[in-house]
Amino acid sequence: MPALSDVQAKLASGEAVRVAEVGCGEDEAALILAAAYPNAEVDGYDVDEASIEAARAAAVQRGLDDRVRFELRDAGDPTIIGGYDLVMAIEMVHDVPDPVAVLRTMRTLAGEDGAVLVVDERTEDSFTVPASEMERFFYTFSPLHCLAVSMQDGGAGTGTVMRAGTLREYAASAGLAAVDVLDVEHPQFRLYRLS
């Protein structure tokens, strides 16, 4: 959160902060965020029923179900309403068949003042030979899951190796003007702020 200084300031101030996570899965991120900041209310959206049930059970078990809610819903659904201070997608944009629809929904949920955060793999800027060990790992894993699920129903077929340029193209198509890489060093993940 410190890389998103405006969101961090709201969280640290104690004022009410609304957060949405699209494609939340079992949503450990929402639970960690809510546990760390008692002023945060978090809504998670996912299409996988088993993941939503597990997330709901975890929220109850940790005593966070009064501030953390999970809904079985497609993250690309344009009817999701928002007004969120932060909308996040953690390691999932490369998995979805229609990443533009997901980013468009995120933009809508964030409104004029909210932050849009995408966390995805720290890929190389372009294809290089020989590839780094991490890049080879991404290419190995992609056809086993990410590429296949992102091709469902004639989808985009992004897969694990989603380069920053690809995300910028998707974001522009979704009506987002800027994609900034946040100054966060991590061996596997890159954080992007979209606006």
Secondary structure, DSSP 4 states (H G I P E B T S, - for coil): -TTSHHHHHHHHHT--EEEEEET-TT-HHHHHHHHH-TTEEEEEEES-HHHHHHHHHHHHHTT-TTTEEEEE--TT-TT-----SEEEEES-GGGSS-HHHHHHHHHHHHTTT-EEEEEEE---SS--SSPPHHHHHHHHHGGGTHHHHHTGGG-----S---HHHHHHHHHHTT---EEE-S---SSEEEEEE-
